Amino acid sequence: MLSDRGPLVSVVIPTHNREHSIARAVRSVMGQTYTDLEIVVVDDASTDGTMHLLESLAARDSRLRFVRLPVRSGAQHARNVGIEAACGGYVAFLDSDNEWDGDKLERQMDLLLARPADDLVAYCGMRRVASGVAVAEELPTATGSVYRVALSRWLADTSTLVVPRAVLARAGSFREGLTAYQEWDLCIRLARVCEFDCVPACLVTYRCGDEYSISADLLGNATGYASVVAAHRGEIVACCGKQTLGHHYVNSGHMFLLARKRELALRFYGRAVVTSPRPSIVLDVLAGLGGQVRRDVLAIVKRTIGRAHG
């Protein structure tokens, strides 16, 4: 039951054409042991039976309400609309093809409510599932001031986060226009203004291998990763050094190579070597190319070095 003051936690779920999974996601929130919550589903102009399912679920649980966008605007915009519509002092996120363990929110709220000030983000681990089988578990380890960690690597999935509204107001909401890695960008900005704590357990099920999943969009993943690195380039160098930036460029190169964007891959490999011409960077580049040191690869690296020092 909700208290007279309204829910303490708002759970924001963006969705688009998820009639095959939205009910499972919403029910995993409805079944939480922590009950002082509302569920705000933002339907991003679905054309399937998603809205029908939401109306049916809302008729059974008054904690569920939804906003329907007339034109598809993307998951980041949908999340930001949900944040604006939320009533709770804390905001949690869940993707509509994922789900929570029953005590996920309770265990995270225990961490958050133990601190009197709105200066803490809580996250947890997640299990990756493909075709109904767990294929990987990702357990969190970074706590306290995690700014440097967040700049050096991806930190947490959106569905694992619970954030005080006041912290979101200081850090800013989701950056719209990113094709992927929006949660990494958000975590960097959150880590600038507050500390992180975690429940060291996998409390979120992340379903991968779904044909509808952005994880299947290799070019979108590569572009999103590179965009986050570009947005935080100065911070990365200042806090972590050029070697970390070089490794980010290597990762971008690997991802563009997987997406069959060879010229973009070579461009980022060249940036990596110019930024941090260490043996580890060069070896990572060669590993990404399968150990084949080709004339055109060396030429593009040479041209990039020449422009940097010319």
C-alpha positions as CSV (number, residue, x, y, z in Angstrom):
1,M,0.0,0.0,0.0
2,L,1.1,3.6,-0.7
3,S,1.4,6.0,2.2
4,D,-0.5,9.3,2.3
5,R,2.6,11.2,1.2
6,G,2.9,9.2,-2.0
7,P,5.4,6.5,-2.9
8,L,9.0,6.8,-1.8
9,V,10.4,5.1,-4.9
10,S,9.4,5.6,-8.5
11,V,10.3,2.8,-10.9
12,V,10.7,4.1,-14.5
13,I,10.3,1.5,-17.3
14,P,10.6,2.7,-20.9
15,T,9.1,0.4,-23.5
16,H,8.5,0.0,-27.2
17,N,6.7,-3.0,-28.8
18,R,7.4,-5.3,-25.9
19,E,4.2,-7.2,-25.6
20,H,6.3,-10.4,-25.3
21,S,8.1,-9.2,-22.2
22,I,6.5,-6.1,-20.6
23,A,4.2,-8.1,-18.3
24,R,7.1,-10.1,-16.9
25,A,9.1,-6.9,-16.2
26,V,6.2,-5.1,-14.5
27,R,5.2,-8.1,-12.4
28,S,8.8,-8.4,-11.1
29,V,8.3,-4.9,-9.7
30,M,4.8,-5.5,-8.4
31,G,6.2,-8.5,-6.5
32,Q,8.9,-6.7,-4.7
33,T,9.2,-7.2,-0.9
34,Y,9.6,-3.4,-0.7
35,T,6.2,-2.0,-1.5
36,D,6.4,1.8,-1.0
37,L,6.7,2.3,-4.8
38,E,5.0,3.4,-8.0
39,I,5.6,2.1,-11.5
40,V,5.8,4.6,-14.3
41,V,5.8,2.9,-17.7
42,V,6.6,5.2,-20.6
43,D,5.3,3.7,-23.8
44,D,7.4,5.0,-26.7
45,A,4.6,4.8,-29.4
46,S,4.2,1.1,-29.4
47,T,2.3,-0.4,-32.3
48,D,1.8,-3.9,-30.9
49,G,-0.2,-5.1,-27.9
50,T,1.9,-3.4,-25.3
51,M,-0.7,-0.8,-24.2
52,H,-3.4,-3.4,-23.9
53,L,-1.2,-5.4,-21.5
54,L,-0.4,-2.3,-19.5
55,E,-4.1,-1.4,-19.2
56,S,-4.8,-4.9,-17.9
57,L,-2.0,-4.8,-15.4
58,A,-3.0,-1.3,-14.2
59,A,-6.6,-2.5,-13.5
60,R,-5.2,-5.0,-11.0
61,D,-2.6,-2.8,-9.3
62,S,-3.1,1.0,-8.7
63,R,0.6,1.5,-8.3
64,L,1.0,1.2,-12.0
65,R,0.5,4.2,-14.3
66,F,1.7,4.9,-17.8
67,V,2.5,7.7,-20.2
68,R,2.1,7.2,-23.9
69,L,4.3,9.1,-26.3
70,P,2.6,9.9,-29.6
71,V,5.8,9.7,-31.6
72,R,8.7,7.3,-31.1
73,S,11.5,9.3,-29.5
74,G,14.0,6.7,-28.1
75,A,14.7,5.0,-24.8
76,Q,16.6,7.9,-23.3
77,H,13.8,10.4,-24.0
78,A,11.3,7.9,-22.6
79,R,13.3,7.6,-19.4
80,N,13.6,11.3,-19.0
81,V,9.8,11.6,-19.4
82,G,9.4,9.0,-16.8
83,I,11.7,10.9,-14.4
84,E,9.7,14.1,-14.9
85,A,6.4,12.2,-14.2
86,A,7.8,10.4,-11.1
87,C,6.5,11.3,-7.7
88,G,9.0,9.4,-5.5
89,G,12.1,10.8,-3.8
90,Y,14.1,8.0,-5.3
91,V,14.1,6.8,-8.9
92,A,14.9,3.2,-10.0
93,F,15.1,2.0,-13.6
94,L,14.1,-1.2,-15.3
95,D,14.3,-2.1,-19.0
96,S,11.2,-3.7,-20.3
97,D,13.0,-6.9,-21.3
98,N,14.7,-7.4,-18.0
99,E,13.4,-8.3,-14.5
100,W,14.3,-7.9,-10.8
101,D,14.6,-10.5,-8.1
102,G,12.0,-10.1,-5.4
103,D,14.1,-8.4,-2.8
104,K,16.2,-6.2,-5.1
105,L,14.6,-2.9,-4.1
106,E,14.5,-3.7,-0.4
107,R,18.2,-4.5,-0.2
108,Q,19.1,-1.3,-2.0
109,M,16.8,0.9,-0.1
110,D,18.3,-0.5,3.1
111,L,21.6,1.0,1.9
112,L,20.1,4.3,0.9
113,L,18.0,4.9,3.9
114,A,20.9,4.3,6.3
115,R,22.4,7.6,5.0
116,P,20.5,10.8,6.0
117,A,21.7,12.9,3.0
118,D,20.9,12.5,-0.7
119,D,24.5,11.8,-1.6
120,L,24.5,8.1,-2.5
121,V,23.6,5.9,-5.5
122,A,22.9,2.2,-4.9
123,Y,23.5,-0.4,-7.5
124,C,23.8,-4.2,-7.6
125,G,24.9,-7.1,-9.8
126,M,23.2,-8.7,-12.6
127,R,23.1,-12.1,-14.4
128,R,23.0,-12.3,-18.2
129,V,20.6,-14.9,-19.6
130,A,20.5,-16.2,-23.2
131,S,17.7,-18.6,-24.3
132,G,16.8,-19.1,-20.6
133,V,20.3,-20.1,-19.5
134,A,22.5,-17.9,-17.3
135,V,25.7,-17.2,-19.3
136,A,27.5,-14.7,-17.1
137,E,27.3,-13.0,-13.7
138,E,28.5,-9.4,-13.1
139,L,29.1,-8.6,-9.5
140,P,29.8,-5.0,-8.4
141,T,32.9,-4.1,-6.4
142,A,33.4,-0.4,-6.7
143,T,32.1,1.7,-3.8
144,G,32.6,5.1,-2.3
145,S,34.0,7.7,-4.6
146,V,34.0,5.8,-7.9
147,Y,34.5,8.7,-10.3
148,R,37.9,7.5,-11.5
149,V,36.6,4.0,-11.9
150,A,33.6,5.2,-13.9
151,L,35.9,7.1,-16.3
152,S,38.1,4.1,-16.8
153,R,35.3,1.5,-17.5
154,W,31.6,0.8,-17.8
155,L,30.2,0.6,-14.2
156,A,26.6,-0.5,-14.0
157,D,23.5,-1.3,-16.0
158,T,20.6,1.0,-15.9
159,S,18.3,-1.7,-14.4
160,T,20.6,-2.0,-11.4
161,L,20.5,1.7,-10.3
162,V,18.5,3.4,-7.6
163,V,19.1,7.2,-7.5
164,P,17.8,10.0,-5.2
165,R,15.9,12.6,-7.3
166,A,18.1,15.3,-5.8
167,V,21.2,13.6,-7.1
168,L,19.6,13.2,-10.6
169,A,18.8,16.9,-10.5
170,R,22.5,17.7,-9.8
171,A,24.0,15.2,-12.3
172,G,21.4,15.6,-15.1
173,S,19.2,13.0,-16.6
174,F,19.9,10.7,-19.6
175,R,21.7,12.2,-22.5
176,E,19.4,11.8,-25.5
177,G,20.8,10.9,-28.8
178,L,23.2,8.3,-27.5
179,T,22.8,5.0,-29.4
180,A,24.2,2.9,-26.6
181,Y,26.1,3.1,-23.3
182,Q,23.7,5.8,-21.9
183,E,24.0,4.2,-18.5
184,W,27.8,4.6,-18.6
185,D,27.5,8.2,-19.4
186,L,25.0,8.7,-16.6
187,C,27.2,6.8,-14.0
188,I,30.1,9.1,-14.9
189,R,28.0,12.2,-14.2
190,L,26.5,10.7,-11.0
191,A,29.9,9.8,-9.7
192,R,31.0,13.4,-10.1
193,V,28.4,14.5,-7.5
194,C,28.0,11.6,-5.1
195,E,29.3,8.3,-3.8
196,F,28.1,4.8,-4.8
197,D,27.3,1.8,-2.7
198,C,26.3,-1.7,-3.9
199,V,24.6,-4.9,-2.9
200,P,27.2,-7.5,-3.9
201,A,24.7,-9.9,-5.4
202,C,23.0,-10.5,-8.8
203,L,19.5,-9.1,-8.3
204,V,18.7,-8.2,-11.9
205,T,18.2,-10.6,-14.9
206,Y,19.4,-9.1,-18.1
207,R,18.1,-11.0,-21.1
208,C,20.5,-10.9,-24.0
209,G,20.4,-12.5,-27.4
210,D,16.9,-11.1,-28.0
211,E,16.3,-10.0,-31.6
212,Y,14.8,-6.8,-30.3
213,S,17.7,-5.9,-28.1
214,I,20.1,-3.0,-28.8
215,S,22.9,-5.4,-27.9
216,A,22.3,-6.9,-31.4
217,D,23.1,-3.5,-33.0
218,L,26.8,-3.6,-33.3
219,L,27.2,-0.3,-35.0
220,G,24.9,1.4,-32.4
221,N,27.0,0.0,-29.6
222,A,30.3,1.1,-31.2
223,T,28.9,4.6,-31.9
224,G,27.5,5.0,-28.4
225,Y,30.8,3.9,-26.8
226,A,32.8,6.3,-28.9
227,S,30.4,9.1,-28.1
228,V,30.7,8.6,-24.4
229,V,34.5,8.6,-24.6
230,A,34.4,11.8,-26.7
231,A,32.1,13.5,-24.3
232,H,34.4,12.8,-21.3
233,R,37.7,12.8,-23.0
234,G,39.2,15.7,-21.0
235,E,38.1,14.1,-17.7
236,I,39.5,10.7,-18.7
237,V,42.9,12.2,-19.4
238,A,42.9,14.4,-16.3
239,C,41.9,11.7,-13.9
240,C,43.1,8.5,-15.4
241,G,45.8,9.5,-17.9
242,K,46.4,9.1,-21.6
243,Q,46.9,5.3,-21.4
244,T,43.3,4.9,-20.3
245,L,42.1,7.1,-23.2
246,G,44.2,5.0,-25.5
247,H,42.5,1.8,-24.3
248,H,39.1,3.4,-24.8
249,Y,40.2,4.1,-28.4
250,V,41.3,0.5,-28.8
251,N,37.9,-0.7,-27.5
252,S,36.2,1.6,-30.0
253,G,38.3,0.2,-32.8
254,H,37.4,-3.4,-31.8
255,M,33.7,-2.5,-31.7
256,F,33.7,-0.8,-35.1
257,L,35.6,-3.8,-36.5
258,L,32.9,-6.1,-35.2
259,A,30.4,-3.8,-36.9
260,R,32.3,-4.2,-40.2
261,K,33.2,-0.5,-40.2
262,R,36.8,-1.1,-41.1
263,E,37.8,2.5,-41.8
264,L,36.4,3.7,-38.6
265,A,38.1,0.9,-36.7
266,L,41.5,1.9,-38.3
267,R,40.9,5.5,-37.4
268,F,40.4,4.7,-33.7
269,Y,43.3,2.3,-33.7
270,G,45.4,5.1,-35.0
271,R,44.2,7.5,-32.3
272,A,45.0,4.9,-29.7
273,V,48.6,4.6,-30.8
274,V,49.0,8.3,-31.1
275,T,47.5,9.0,-27.7
276,S,49.4,6.3,-25.8
277,P,52.2,4.7,-27.9
278,R,52.9,2.0,-25.3
279,P,53.6,-1.6,-26.1
280,S,50.3,-2.7,-24.4
281,I,48.3,-0.4,-26.7
282,V,50.1,-1.5,-29.8
283,L,49.6,-5.2,-28.9
284,D,45.9,-4.6,-28.3
285,V,45.6,-3.0,-31.7
286,L,47.4,-5.9,-33.4
287,A,45.2,-8.4,-31.4
288,G,42.1,-6.6,-32.7
289,L,43.4,-7.1,-36.2
290,G,44.0,-10.7,-35.7
291,G,47.8,-10.3,-35.7
292,Q,47.8,-9.3,-39.4
293,V,50.1,-6.2,-39.7
294,R,49.0,-4.9,-43.1
295,R,50.5,-2.1,-45.1
296,D,47.3,-0.1,-45.0
297,V,47.1,-0.3,-41.2
298,L,50.6,1.0,-40.8
299,A,50.0,3.7,-43.4
300,I,46.9,5.1,-41.6
301,V,48.7,5.0,-38.2
302,K,51.7,6.8,-39.8
303,R,49.5,9.5,-41.3
304,T,47.7,10.0,-38.0
305,I,51.0,10.3,-36.1
306,G,52.3,12.7,-38.8
307,R,49.2,15.0,-38.4
308,A,49.6,14.9,-34.6
309,H,53.3,15.9,-34.7
310,G,53.3,18.0,-37.9
